[in-house]
């Protein structure tokens, strides 16, 4: 699989940061870190995990698995 362009990764990360509250809400409602990673354009799974740490959001607290939506897709 080809590497993503740094511009694509940057935009994906900016989307996660801009929608921080929604991302955390999705996770607390049961979305997995991998589902969030895919829904937000692949910002990087390790980067996403570090963001949760930076936001002081406990990881491993997701309960069930449901669909993940971006804030504007609701």
N, C-alpha and C positions, 0 to 999 in steps of 0.2 A: 504494500500500500504506500503510495507516495506521501512524503511529508507535507504537512499543511504549510501554506505560506504564512509568514509571521504576521502579515496584515490580517488574515482571517482569524488567527489565534487571538490577536489583540482585540479585534471587534467582539469575538465571543466572550472574552474576559470582561470587556467593558459592559456588555449586556448583563452578565452575572452581577457585577458590582452595582449597576444602575437599578437592578431589580432585586437587590439584597433581601429585602423584606419578603418578597414573594418567593424567592428561592428557599429561604429558611422555612416559610410556611409550608411549601410543598414537601420539604424534607420532614418536617414535624408531622405532616399528615400521612407519611408513609412512602414517599418517593425515595428510591435508592439514589445514592450518589451517582451511580452509572446512568440512571435515567435522567437525572438533572444534567449531567455531562452531555448526553446526546441531545436533549431538548434545547440546550443553549449553544449548539454549534461546536461542540468539542473544544472547550477552553483548556483542557488538560485535566485528567483525573487527579493527579497529585497536586496541581495548582488549586483545584477546587477544594480538596481536603485541607490544604493550608489556609484557604480563605475561611473555611468554617472554624479552624483553630484561631485565626486572627479575629474573627467575629465573636469568639468565645462561645461558639455553639457546639454543644457536646455531640460528638459523632457516635454512630452506632445506636441512635435513639429512634430510628425509623421503625415504625410498627408494622404496617402492611405495605402492600405494593399496589399502587393505583396509577392512573394515567398522569403524566406530567404535562402541564401547559405553561407556556410563557404568558406573562402578564397580559399582553395585548391580544392573546389568542382565546380569551375566555368568552 
